[in-house]
Amino acid sequence: MEWIRVAVAHTEHRRSFSVDSDDVRQAARLLLPGVDCEPRQLKSDDCFCATRKLDAASTEAKFLQDLGFRMLNCGRTDLVKQAVNLLGPDGINSMSEQGMTPLMYACVRGDEAMVQMLLDAGADINSEVPSSLHKHPSVYPDTRQGTPLTFAVLHGHVPVVQLLLDARVSVEGAIQDGAENYTETPLQLASAAGNFELVSLLLERGADPLIGTTYRNGISSGPLGEMNSYSLAASHGHRNVFRKLLSQVEKDKGDVLSLEEILAEGSETVERRVPQNESTLRTGKAKLRALCEAMYHSAEHGHVDITIDIRSLGVPWTLHTWMESLRTCFVQQRRPLIQGLLKDFSCIKEDEYTEELITHGLPLMFQILRASKNEVISQQLSVIFTQCYGPFPIPKLTEIKKKQTSRLDPHFLNNKEMSDVTFLVEGKPFYAHKVLLFTASPRFKSLLSNRPAAENTCIEISHVKYNIFQLVMQYLYCGGTESLHIRNTEVMELLSAAKFFQLEALQRHCEIICSKNITTDTCVDIYKHAKFLGALELAAFIEGYFLKNMVLLIELENFKQLLYEVPAESPGPGPSYDVLHDLERTLALRIRSIHLSTSKGSIV
């Protein structure tokens, strides 16, 4: 039943009383997935107008008109005079219920002889398919405002197009000077089809490639503007047609600004050199806007060669077109173009660093860095990451101001006579006091709670050197880090001990010392140690250091090994890590803080 309903709907739309094979094909196109077929061909024998609502005289006139159209569509030029007499009061310019004139049907068929005969008989060369459905209820929506030239171009009949142009047809179709265009111009159709011969012919006759299509609801077909001939050729990948459109000589070229002059508009030298003609400036800006839109469509559809051609004219990148072009080149493995695009990233304004850069751009660039071990590409990506990170300093680590619940005089530090608990470190005893340690951290509380009942039992501390354990105890007894004198050779071990004994303030103090001692030679080792311990704040700081100094670091072998030879699982207490993924996350946070936050740069 559904097949019958859809097929009958197509039949009723063309006002016919019988379902034909094309109605079935159109139903299949709608009902079967993956099935497609060409639209119904424009021909007059699709029109059956003997409706019962008309009186006898009107019905007879409709049948006679239908017969006249059939006589003309058979291609017999010797029947033109007789057919015209049957068409009705409008004669040779009569319209079928599809809104089509005999000349339009002849142009659809590409019947050059019939076109010439109809023109000689006085056919209106610039007639249009009406937009109103009142008198012509079977007008196809896509043919509204179509002209004979439109149909000849649409079907690629070059001789017919030449014939119409020689007869001084309007080269822009139905468009009028200064009016909005609600249908495609012949040049737009030829550009979309990639017909180089037709494009050249129309351009020679003065067709304007800047004219675009405006929808009647006021919404443009393109996100950046109207779909003009440049955009249509670019979106369909017709590079030769696009270049032909670019080579079109501007009318009165001496009065038209070049793209370079438009891009440099506002500079004093340009203002002195270029005549300030408002219409000239508007024309130049329109061309620049058209090329920007064409650049968008070529990038969106993966025609990167056309995108590069447009860029070579001086048209500026947008972040979106740059990313889409880079994605296409990466998928197609076009390394030279990838290098050129990465080099061009510096041309993108920082105002365009949007959420799209974070959600799409960074994953793409880090994917390229992961997949490509090419040194040039790695160096270029390093420059981009450093540029995105910005000139501001790396966010500093701050001390944790944690008030201790208890403290003892340093005199009691490692005092045998006054102690009630003994630790055994590297075979040496270290004397302490439970009253202080029990509240120092959960780790010490656990060590003291699990101690055997015998009073003389020592608590053995392994994996910590005696001098490091002494610094830990000194921190606890003095109640802070002010009295500590930590050598650079001790800070990493003290950091490990602070992490083990769960002393957050001491751990942070050690992290701050590490952050101040980071150099290009030590950063990789410190980062590995921070990841091993699960010191996330220090690791994040070093990731910022990596990004800020990546141009230098990418030349170092140990840094490249860190990037590309990531262990599957972390051997330490911290979770497994992927350096490139962590760098991407850190850079995303940085970009959000500097460019997207309401309080920009707050983290610095």
N, C-alpha and C positions, 0 to 999 in steps of 0.2 A: 504493500500500500504506500509505503514511503517513497518508493521509486516512482510510482504513478503520480503521487502528489507533487514531487519536485519537477518531474518532466512536464506535467500539465501547467505548472507555474511558469516555466519557461515558454511554453506554447502560448499561454494567455498574455504574457508580457509582450510578445510580438504580434498579438491580436490575430492569431491563426486559429483555425478550427481543427487542425490535425497535428498530432505529435510526429515529428520527423526524427531522423537518426541523430541529428545534432542536439536535439532536446535530450535524448538519452545520454549522449556523451557528456553534456553539461551536468546532468544529474549524477553521472558516475564521478565526475570531478569533485562534486560536493559530498558524496556519500562514501566513496571508497578512499581509504588512506593511501597516499602516494600516487594517486592517479591524476594526471593532468592532460589537458587538451587545449588546442588553440581556441580563441573566442570565435563566436559565430561570424562568418564573413558578412561584410556589408553588401547586400544585394537586394534588389527590389522584390524579387519573387518571395521574400519572406513576409510580405505585407498582404494580408487579406482583410479587406475593409467592408465587406458586405454585412454590416451589423444590422440587426433587426430594428434598432432604434431609429434608423434613418428612413426617410420617406423614399418612394420609388425613384423619384428624379435624382435625389442625392446619391442613392445607391448606384444608379446607372452611371452617374458621373464618376464615382469612385472606381467602378469596374473599368470604365473607359480610361481613366488615368492610370490604373494599374496595367492595363494593356499597353498604353503608351510607354511606360517605363520598361516593360518587358521587350518591346520592339527596339528600344534604344540599347538595352543591355545585351541584345543578341549580337551586337557589333556590326550590323548592316548600316553603313553610312547612307545608302540610298533610301532608307526608310525614315530618315530624320524628319523630313517635312510632314509626312503622314503622322508620325508619332507625336510631333509637336501639336498637331491639331486635336489630338486626343487628350492632351495633358490638362486642359482646362484654361481658365481665363489668364493665368500667369504664364502660360506657354512654356517656352524653353527653360524658364526659371522656376517652374512648379516644384514643390517639395513633396516628397512622400511622407508617410506618417513617421518615418524615421528622421525626418527633417533634412533629407538628402535631395540634392538636385541631380538631374541627369549628368551634368558635368562632374559632380563629385563621384558618382558611380563609375564614370569613365576613367577618372583618375585612380580610383581604387583598383580597377582592372589593369591599368597601364595601357589602355587602348589609345595609342597616340593619334591614329587616324580619326577616331570618334571625337577625341578632345579637340582636334583642329576643326572638325566639322561643326561642333557645338559652339566653338568660339566664333567661327565665321557666321553662325546663325544668330549671334547676339547674346550668348549665355553670359551671365554675370560672373566675371572671373574672380570677384572677391566676395561671393555669397558666403553666408555663414550658417552653420547648423544652429537653429534657435535654442535658447536655453529654456524657454517656456514649454511646458508639456500640455498646455491647453489645446492648441491646434494640432500638435504633433505628439500624441501620447506615447509613441514607441521610440522616442529618441534615446539612444544609448548615452548614459551619463558621460562616458569617456570621449564622446564625439562632439559634445557641446562646444559651440564657437569654432568648430573645425571649418576650414576652407578647402577649396580644391587643391591648393598647394600643400596644405597640411596632409591630405590623404595621399597625394602623390609621393611626398617625402616619407610618410609613415610606411608605405609599401615598397620604397626603394626604387621607384621608377624614374631613373635619371632622365631619359628622353622627354618624358612628360613634364618633369620639373623644368627642364630647359625650355620647353615650349611655352609653359606658363610664364616663366620669367621674361622670355622674349616678348610676350604679350603684355608686359608691364603689370604683372600681378603684384600685390602688396607682399613684399618679401618677409614681413613679420607676421603674416597671417591675419588674425582678427584684431590684433592689438591696434589701438589708436594712440596718437601722440599724446603723452601726458596722462594716459589712462592706465589703471591697474590691469595686469594681465592675469586672467583666470584660467588660461589654457596654455599648453605648450606651444611655443613658436616652432616653425619648421626647423630652424637651426638647433633648437633644443632637442627635437626628435632625432635629427641626423646625428647630433653629437652623442646622444645616448646609445644609438644603434652602432656607432663607430663607422659610419659611412663616410670615408674620407673624401670621396668624389663629390658627394652632395654637400658636405660641409664647405669644401673649397668653392663650389659653385655659388652657394648662398652668401658666403663671405664676399665674393667678388661683386655680388649685387647689393652689398651694403647691409647685410644682416648684422644685428648688434648682439654680440655674445654676452653682454652684461644684463640683458633682459631676463628676468626670472618669473616664476609662476607664483601667484598669490591665491590662496584658497579663499573661498567665499565666506568661510566662517572667521576669516581674519588670521588663521593660524598658518604660518609658513610651513612648507614641506621640509625645510632644513632647519636644524637647531640654531645655526648661525645666520640664517637669512633665507633668501629665495634661492631655489634650485635653478641656477642659470646654466648656460651651455658649458662653462668651465667646470662646474660642479658635476654635471651629468657625465661629461667625458672622463673626468677624474674618478668618479665613483664606479664606473664600469671598466676602468683600466685601459681606455683607448688612448695610449700615449701619443701615437702619431696625430690623432685628431686634436688632442690637447695642445700639442706643439703648434699645430696649424692655427688654432685659435689664438695662441700667444703671438704668432707672427703677423696677425692681422694688423695692417697699418691703420693707426688711429686717424680719424678725420681731423684735418688741420693739426697735424702732429706738432707743429711748432708751438701751438698754444696749450699743449697738454703736458702736465707734469709727469715726469718719470717716477717709477716706484721709489728710486733712491731719494728723489726730492720730496715725495710724500712722507717717507719714513723719517727724513731729516727735517720735516716741517717744524718751524719754530726757531731754527738756528739763524743767526744774523746773516751768514753768508748766503743761505738759501733765500732769505727774504730780499736781499739786495739783487740776487741773480734772477729770480723767478718773478714774472709779472703776477701781481696779486689779482687774478681774475677769479671771481667767485665760482662761476660755472666751470671753469677749467679745474679748479681745485676740487670741486664736487665730483667731476668726472674721474680724476685721479684717485680720489678716495673710494669711489665706487668700484674701480678696478681692483684696488688693494683689498677691499672688503670681499669682492668676488673671489679673488685668489686665496684669501684666508679660508673662505668656506670650501673652496675646491681642495685646499690642503687638508682640511678636516675630513672630507669625504674620501679622499684617496687613502689617507691613513686608516680610516675606519674600515675600509674594505680591503686593506692589505696590499694596495698598489704602491709600494714604497718607492719605486723608481719615479713615479709621477710626483710623489711628495718631495723627493730630493730635488727634482727639477724646479718645483715651486720655491723651495727653500733657496736654491741657487739664485733666484731673482731678488733675494733680499727680504722675502716675506718672513716675518718673525715666527718662531716656534711658539706654540702654546704647550703647556705641560702635557695635555691629553694627546695631541698629535705626535709629540716627541715620544711618549711612552708607547703608543700604538705602533709607531714606526720601528722602535727598538724591539718590541715584542715580535713583529713580523720578521725582522732580520734575524732574530735569535732562533725562531722556529725554522726559518729557511737556511740557517747556518751560513749567513753571509757576513763573514768576519770583517772584510774591509768596510762595509757599511756600518757595522756595529761600532767600529773604531771611530768613524766619522761622526756618528750620532753622539757617542759618549763625549767626544771633544766639543760638540756643540751645546752640551748641557749648560755651560756657563752663560749662554745667551738667554736662558730662561730667567725671567725676573723672579725675585724672591716673593713678590706678591702672589705668584701662582703656586707657591708651596701650600697646597691644600690637602685635605684628607685623602684625596685620590693618590697623592704622592706616597702616603703612608700605606694605604691599603693595597695599591697596585704597583706603584713605582719601585718601592724598596724591595718587596719580594722578588720582582723581576730582576732587579740589578744584582741582588745577592744570589739569585739562581744562576745568573750569568757568571758571577765570580766563582761560584761553586763548580760549575760545569766546565768553564774555560780556564785552563792553566796558562793561557797566553800572557806573556809578561806585559805587553803593551796594553791589553784590555784591563789587566789587573791594576796597572799603574793609573789608567784613566778612571777606573772605578774608585780608586783610592782618593783621587783628586775630588771626585763628586761627593764622596762620603764626608771628606773634610770640609768641603764647601757647605754641605747641608748641616754639618754640626755647628758651623758658625764660628765667629771670631771670639766669642765670649769665653771666659775661663771655665774649666771643668768645675761643676758644683763641689764645694769642699765638704769633707767629712767633719762633723762637729762632735765635741766631747759629750759623753753622757753624764749629766749632772745627777748622780745617784747618791743619796745620803745613806751612809752606812748606819745600821741599827746599833752597832757597838764597835768600840776600838780600844786598844790597850797602848800603854806607853811603849815606845820603841825599846825601852830598857828590857822589856820582857821577851823581845825577839830572840829565839833560839837560846833561851835561858833554861838550863837543865833543872836548877833548883826550884823554879817556880812553875814548871810545866806539869800538865796532867795527861798529855798525849805525846807520843813519839812517832815520827815518820822515818822510814828508812829509805834514803835516796842515794843511789849509786853506792850502797853499802855503808853510807854514813848516816848517823842519827841526826834528826832535826827536831828540836823540842818546840812544842806549841801548846795552845790553851783551847780547850773545848768551848769555853764560853764565847770566844770570838769566832771560832770556825763554824760552830753549829748554825749560826745565823748568816754566815758569809755567802753561802750559795747552796743550792740543792745538792750539788756534787759532794761538797764537804759534809753536809748533813747525812748523806747516804753512806759515806766512808766511815763516819763516826758511829752511825747506827748499826752498821753491819760488823762492827769491831767485835772480836771475841771477848768473852767476859773477863779473861785474865788481865790483870792490871798492867802487867809488864809486857804485853804483846805489842809489837810495833806494827804500824800500818805501812806496808811497802808501796812505794810509788815508783812504777817503772815508766820508761820512755820519757822521763823528764830529768834533765841534768841538775846537779846540785845547785849550781849558781843561778839557774833559771828558777828553781823552786824557792830559792832564797829571795829573789826579786818578787815572786808572787806573795810570799809571806810578808815581805817588807811593805808591799802595797796594802795588805790587809791591816797590819799593825799600825801603819802611819795614817790610814784612812783616806788615801788618795794617791795620785800619781806624781804630786809635786816633788816629793823627795826622791823619786826614782832617777837613777842615772843609767840609762839603757844604751849600750853600745850598738852600733849598726849590725854587728855580727851576732847580737843576741836577740834582736827584735823579732825575727821570724820564729825562733824557738819559744820566745815569751808569748807570742801570739797563739801558738799551738797550745801552750800550757793554759793560757787564759780561756781559750775555747774549751779545753778539756774540763777545767774546774768551773766553767759557766760563770765567769766573772766578766759581765758585759762591758762595764766601764773600762776595765783594764784592756779588754779586747779592742774596744774602739780606740783607746789611746795608742795601742800598737798599730792599728790600721792607719791612723793619722800619721804616725811616724813613717810607715811604709809608703804612704801616698806622697810624702814630701821627699822621699829618697828614690822615687821611680825615675829611671832613665831608659833610653832605648835599649841598653844592654841588659837591664835587670827586669824590665816590665813583664816579659814572658814568664820568667821563673816565679816572680811574685804572684802573677795571675794564676798560674797552675797551683801554687800553694794555697791561695785564697779559695779557689774552687775545691781543692782537696778538703779544706777545713769547713767549707760551706759558709765562708765569710762573704755574704752577698753584697754588703755595702762596699767593701774594698774591691770586690770583683767588678761591681758596677762602675766604680771610679776608674779602674784600670781600663775598662771597656771604653769609657769616655776618652781616656788617654790614647788608646789605640786609634779611635776615630779621628781625633784631633791631629795625630802625628802619623797617620797611615801612609802618607806619601813617602816618608822616610822608612817606616817599618816594613813596608811591602818588599823592600830590597833585601831584608835580612832573612837568612835561611831559617833560623829558629822560629821567626814569626810566621813564615809561610808554612812550616810544618805544623804549627799550632792551628792554622786555619784549615789545612787540608787533611791532616792526619789526626782527626778527632777520635779519641778512644770511645769504644762502644758504651762503656759504663765507667762511671767515676770510681776510682779505687778507694776514695775517702768517704767520710760520713755525708758529704754533700750529694745531691742528686746528679745523675748523668747530665752531661752538658754538651751542647753543640755551639762552638764559638761563633760561627757565622750567624746562627739563629739569635744568639744573645746580643751580638753587635747590631743586628737588625732591630731588635726590641729596644735597645738603648738609644739608637738613632731615632727611632719613631717617637720615643718619649721626649727626646731633645727637640725635635721639629715641632711637636705639639706645644711644648712649653714656649718656644721662641716665636713661632709663626702663627699658631692657632689659639693660644690661650688668651683670655681676656686681659690678663696681666702678663703681657709678653715679656719673656726673659726673666720670669720670676725665679727660676731655678738657679740662675747665675747671680 
